[in-house]
């Protein structure tokens, strides 16, 4: 229903683009985190909704929110540490809210 709003976009990442020698289960696990902690952090920090299903990861939200969530997930899939991604999200949120009038 959110996609009926013209301000929202949908994007999808395919895990096969990041898989290389790592298994898809391991990559999904990195995005979801222990008890869903990483996924919740990214959703809360970016404002975008994330769905991890099968070999894909979907994003729904405003263009800026989806771009931020996609970057955070891409960092995790590329091998960045969870703490690095958390600090990235904190820094981006600080910049986003300071630049708003």
Backbone as a chain_set.jsonl record, in Angstrom:
{"seq": "XXXXXXXXXXXXXXXXXXXXXXXXXXXXXXXXXXXXXXXXXXXXXXXXXXXXXXXXXXXXXXXXXXXXXXXXXXXXXXXXXXXXXXXXXXXXXXXXXXXXX", "coords": {"N": [[0.821, -1.196, 0.0], [2.034, 1.179, 0.599], [3.408, 1.878, -1.685], [1.6, 3.069, -3.334], [1.664, 5.685, -2.71], [3.123, 8.426, -4.153], [5.499, 9.446, -3.255], [7.048, 7.423, -2.341], [9.417, 4.796, -2.94], [10.508, 1.665, -4.395], [13.093, -0.627, -4.087], [15.342, -3.268, -4.986], [17.806, -5.556, -3.97], [19.926, -8.078, -5.201], [21.184, -10.957, -3.783], [23.004, -12.532, -5.109], [24.646, -10.808, -6.455], [26.458, -10.078, -4.581], [27.432, -12.366, -3.526], [29.732, -14.031, -4.287], [32.117, -16.071, -2.956], [30.922, -16.531, -0.608], [28.172, -17.855, 1.262], [24.645, -17.52, 0.609], [23.003, -17.678, 2.819], [24.668, -16.87, 4.877], [25.137, -14.199, 4.159], [22.526, -13.165, 4.283], [22.177, -13.489, 7.008], [24.046, -11.652, 8.005], [22.844, -9.223, 7.324], [20.395, -9.357, 8.672], [21.168, -9.864, 11.328], [21.822, -10.636, 14.834], [18.997, -11.888, 16.334], [17.549, -10.127, 14.733], [18.561, -7.613, 15.093], [20.388, -5.962, 13.566], [18.945, -5.454, 11.206], [16.716, -4.086, 12.277], [18.018, -1.834, 13.325], [19.005, -0.589, 10.994], [16.588, -0.058, 9.676], [15.334, 1.676, 11.531], [17.207, 3.778, 11.678], [17.368, 4.667, 9.03], [14.769, 5.007, 8.129], [13.542, 3.589, 6.18], [11.745, 0.678, 5.085], [12.685, -2.719, 5.32], [12.951, -5.802, 3.672], [13.989, -9.043, 3.942], [14.254, -11.719, 2.001], [14.486, -14.913, 0.745], [16.676, -14.884, -1.924], [16.898, -12.186, -2.125], [16.837, -8.7, -1.179], [14.63, -6.314, -0.2], [13.628, -2.862, -0.361], [11.613, -0.262, 0.881], [10.496, 3.034, 0.877], [11.045, 6.604, 1.265], [12.926, 8.253, -1.325], [15.47, 9.171, -0.396], [15.634, 7.835, 2.078], [15.624, 5.131, 1.301], [17.959, 5.071, -0.208], [19.896, 5.499, 1.783], [19.496, 3.24, 3.445], [20.028, 1.205, 1.59], [22.748, 1.682, 1.074], [23.854, 1.144, 3.62], [23.208, -1.597, 3.904], [24.585, -2.596, 1.698], [27.177, -2.09, 2.517], [27.382, -3.913, 4.67], [27.029, -6.326, 3.275], [29.271, -6.248, 1.734], [31.226, -6.795, 3.529], [31.816, -5.087, 5.642], [32.23, -4.223, 9.086], [29.745, -4.548, 11.668], [29.712, -2.494, 13.556], [30.976, -0.433, 12.176], [29.079, 0.129, 10.214], [26.981, 0.955, 11.847], [28.075, 3.314, 12.953], [28.353, 4.776, 10.571], [25.64, 5.125, 9.889], [24.776, 6.651, 12.088], [26.329, 8.987, 11.723], [25.4, 9.842, 9.196], [22.7, 10.32, 9.788], [22.959, 12.398, 11.611], [24.021, 14.361, 9.912], [21.896, 14.584, 8.084], [19.791, 15.608, 9.643], [20.826, 17.968, 10.602], [21.044, 19.496, 8.341], [18.481, 20.077, 7.592], [15.985, 22.619, 7.296]], "CA": [[0.0, 0.0, 0.0], [2.908, 2.354, 0.638], [3.869, 2.227, -3.028], [0.599, 3.917, -3.989], [2.088, 7.054, -2.433], [4.142, 8.739, -5.154], [6.747, 9.83, -2.603], [7.754, 6.22, -1.93], [10.032, 3.996, -3.999], [10.869, 0.296, -4.06], [14.331, -1.107, -4.702], [15.663, -4.625, -4.596], [19.173, -6.035, -4.174], [20.042, -9.527, -5.361], [22.345, -11.438, -3.038], [23.996, -13.126, -6.008], [25.588, -9.763, -6.842], [27.432, -9.933, -3.506], [27.725, -13.682, -2.962], [31.097, -14.492, -4.465], [32.326, -17.392, -2.385], [30.134, -16.657, 0.629], [26.835, -18.407, 1.039], [23.541, -16.565, 0.734], [22.524, -17.708, 4.203], [25.578, -16.052, 5.679], [24.876, -12.794, 3.816], [21.229, -12.811, 4.894], [22.417, -13.388, 8.442], [24.74, -10.388, 8.296], [21.884, -8.115, 7.216], [19.383, -9.486, 9.722], [21.83, -9.728, 12.616], [21.343, -11.487, 15.92], [17.609, -11.578, 16.708], [17.029, -9.048, 13.894], [19.068, -6.333, 15.596], [20.963, -5.141, 12.491], [17.85, -5.024, 10.329], [15.946, -3.067, 12.996], [18.836, -0.62, 13.412], [19.021, 0.057, 9.682], [15.247, 0.476, 9.417], [15.106, 2.818, 12.426], [18.12, 4.875, 11.335], [17.147, 5.18, 7.677], [13.359, 5.309, 7.885], [13.055, 2.7, 5.119], [11.381, -0.68, 5.469], [13.556, -3.696, 4.671], [12.474, -7.175, 3.65], [15.005, -10.013, 3.54], [13.48, -12.903, 1.621], [15.144, -15.712, -0.277], [17.948, -14.374, -2.429], [16.734, -10.755, -2.39], [16.575, -7.761, -0.093], [13.803, -5.234, -0.734], [13.571, -1.613, 0.401], [10.495, 0.64, 0.572], [10.562, 4.278, 1.636], [11.344, 7.755, 0.428], [14.142, 8.045, -2.111], [16.644, 9.355, 0.462], [15.654, 6.778, 3.083], [16.013, 3.884, 0.635], [19.376, 5.195, -0.584], [20.692, 5.315, 2.997], [19.379, 1.829, 3.843], [20.736, 0.401, 0.587], [24.187, 1.859, 1.312], [24.197, 0.414, 4.843], [23.139, -3.029, 3.606], [25.685, -2.888, 0.782], [28.39, -2.129, 3.328], [27.39, -5.193, 5.38], [27.229, -7.402, 2.307], [30.647, -6.143, 1.256], [32.145, -7.256, 4.558], [32.066, -4.102, 6.691], [31.822, -4.62, 10.432], [28.472, -3.97, 12.072], [29.996, -1.229, 14.232], [31.273, 0.553, 11.134], [27.798, 0.494, 9.597], [26.239, 1.726, 12.853], [28.662, 4.67, 12.994], [27.985, 5.41, 9.306], [24.237, 5.543, 9.993], [24.712, 7.757, 13.057], [26.912, 10.172, 11.088], [24.488, 10.286, 8.14], [21.509, 10.893, 10.421], [23.355, 13.694, 12.168], [24.125, 15.285, 8.777], [20.566, 14.784, 7.499], [18.939, 16.438, 10.486], [21.425, 19.295, 10.736], [20.884, 20.258, 7.097], [17.071, 20.434, 7.384], [15.68, 23.958, 7.829]], "C": [[0.87, 1.267, 0.0], [3.324, 2.807, -0.755], [2.839, 3.027, -3.809], [0.887, 5.387, -3.739], [3.246, 7.369, -3.382], [5.475, 9.169, -4.555], [7.592, 8.626, -2.193], [8.281, 5.462, -3.142], [10.302, 2.597, -3.468], [12.149, -0.043, -4.801], [14.613, -2.502, -4.185], [17.128, -4.923, -4.913], [19.134, -7.55, -4.297], [21.315, -9.967, -4.632], [23.406, -12.042, -3.947], [25.012, -12.093, -6.49], [26.698, -9.589, -5.808], [28.005, -11.267, -3.047], [29.18, -14.082, -3.109], [31.244, -15.895, -3.935], [31.523, -17.595, -1.104], [28.745, -17.181, 0.318], [25.78, -17.326, 1.241], [22.997, -16.537, 2.147], [23.382, -16.824, 5.096], [25.341, -14.567, 5.416], [23.547, -12.327, 4.4], [21.394, -12.617, 6.393], [23.126, -12.108, 8.835], [23.776, -9.218, 8.268], [20.872, -8.168, 8.361], [20.003, -9.284, 11.096], [21.229, -10.66, 13.654], [19.98, -11.002, 16.396], [17.04, -10.393, 15.936], [17.541, -7.671, 14.267], [19.599, -5.425, 14.483], [19.87, -4.595, 11.574], [17.036, -3.919, 10.992], [16.709, -1.749, 13.08], [18.832, 0.132, 12.087], [17.657, 0.667, 9.374], [14.993, 1.727, 10.25], [15.95, 4.021, 12.009], [17.822, 5.488, 9.979], [15.721, 5.628, 7.442], [12.752, 4.442, 6.797], [12.672, 1.351, 5.714], [12.231, -1.649, 4.669], [12.915, -5.066, 4.781], [13.594, -8.065, 3.129], [14.263, -11.31, 3.269], [14.202, -13.644, 0.511], [16.49, -15.138, -0.642], [17.889, -12.884, -2.731], [16.542, -9.976, -1.092], [15.825, -6.594, -0.715], [13.766, -4.051, 0.212], [12.356, -0.818, -0.056], [10.629, 1.858, 1.467], [10.751, 5.445, 0.695], [12.669, 7.5, -0.279], [15.388, 8.133, -1.237], [16.768, 8.25, 1.502], [16.126, 5.459, 2.479], [17.485, 3.933, 0.248], [20.277, 4.959, 0.63], [20.667, 3.855, 3.45], [20.146, 0.931, 2.884], [22.245, 0.498, 0.791], [24.628, 1.08, 2.548], [24.212, -1.088, 4.598], [24.282, -3.428, 2.677], [27.017, -2.959, 1.527], [28.495, -3.467, 4.063], [27.679, -6.344, 4.426], [28.648, -7.406, 1.75], [31.677, -6.536, 2.298], [32.456, -6.261, 5.655], [31.579, -4.636, 8.037], [30.519, -3.911, 10.801], [28.66, -2.624, 12.775], [30.294, -0.113, 13.246], [29.988, 1.041, 10.485], [26.974, 1.33, 10.567], [26.763, 3.157, 12.922], [28.343, 5.447, 11.723], [26.545, 5.945, 9.386], [24.077, 6.704, 10.964], [25.215, 9.054, 12.438], [25.975, 10.728, 10.015], [23.22, 10.905, 8.721], [21.804, 12.26, 11.01], [23.421, 14.74, 11.055], [22.762, 15.592, 8.17], [19.737, 15.747, 8.327], [19.518, 17.81, 10.729], [21.177, 20.138, 9.497], [19.429, 20.64, 6.818], [16.788, 21.794, 8.001], [14.762, 23.922, 9.016]], "O": [[0.473, 2.299, -0.541], [3.566, 3.993, -0.977], [3.167, 3.607, -4.844], [0.407, 6.247, -4.478], [4.242, 6.647, -3.403], [6.475, 9.25, -5.268], [8.728, 8.79, -1.747], [7.682, 5.478, -4.218], [10.325, 2.368, -2.259], [12.274, 0.22, -5.997], [14.185, -2.876, -3.093], [17.623, -4.583, -5.987], [18.393, -8.221, -3.578], [22.39, -9.406, -4.848], [24.584, -12.062, -3.593], [26.119, -12.455, -6.89], [27.751, -9.025, -6.108], [28.956, -11.299, -2.266], [29.809, -14.444, -2.114], [30.575, -16.815, -4.405], [31.456, -18.707, -0.579], [28.218, -16.965, -0.773], [26.001, -16.347, 1.954], [22.572, -15.486, 2.628], [22.87, -16.117, 5.964], [25.343, -13.764, 6.349], [23.452, -11.227, 4.945], [20.822, -11.696, 6.977], [22.839, -11.537, 9.887], [23.876, -8.315, 9.098], [20.535, -7.139, 8.946], [19.422, -8.604, 11.942], [20.261, -11.375, 13.391], [19.827, -9.852, 16.808], [16.137, -9.717, 16.43], [17.007, -6.664, 13.801], [19.287, -4.234, 14.464], [19.876, -3.417, 11.215], [16.701, -2.925, 10.349], [16.125, -0.677, 12.927], [18.673, 1.353, 12.063], [17.578, 1.786, 8.867], [14.493, 2.726, 9.733], [15.461, 5.151, 11.99], [18.0, 6.691, 9.788], [15.478, 6.532, 6.643], [11.558, 4.551, 6.52], [13.222, 0.939, 6.736], [12.474, -1.436, 3.481], [12.403, -5.448, 5.833], [14.089, -7.871, 2.018], [13.712, -11.927, 4.181], [14.497, -13.073, -0.539], [17.345, -14.928, 0.22], [18.708, -12.364, -3.488], [16.143, -10.521, -0.063], [16.318, -5.956, -1.645], [13.859, -4.208, 1.43], [12.1, -0.714, -1.256], [10.849, 1.733, 2.671], [10.633, 5.303, -0.522], [13.44, 6.631, 0.127], [16.267, 7.275, -1.32], [17.87, 7.778, 1.782], [16.935, 4.752, 3.079], [18.186, 2.927, 0.366], [21.306, 4.292, 0.518], [21.706, 3.297, 3.801], [20.835, 0.004, 3.311], [22.945, -0.51, 0.69], [25.67, 0.424, 2.523], [25.132, -1.778, 5.038], [24.882, -4.489, 2.854], [27.876, -3.781, 1.208], [29.559, -4.086, 4.083], [28.477, -7.23, 4.733], [29.16, -8.45, 1.345], [32.868, -6.606, 1.998], [33.278, -6.549, 6.524], [30.624, -5.411, 8.099], [30.23, -2.82, 10.311], [27.847, -1.716, 12.601], [29.902, 1.033, 13.466], [29.83, 2.235, 10.234], [26.339, 2.304, 10.163], [25.979, 4.105, 12.946], [28.088, 6.649, 11.784], [26.275, 7.081, 8.996], [23.324, 7.639, 10.694], [24.597, 10.105, 12.609], [25.777, 11.94, 9.93], [22.722, 11.904, 8.202], [20.985, 13.174, 10.914], [22.944, 15.862, 11.221], [22.498, 16.73, 7.783], [19.053, 16.61, 7.777], [18.773, 18.741, 11.037], [21.106, 21.364, 9.587], [19.162, 21.433, 5.916], [17.278, 22.103, 9.088], [14.422, 24.97, 9.565]]}, "num_chains": 1, "name": "protein.A"}
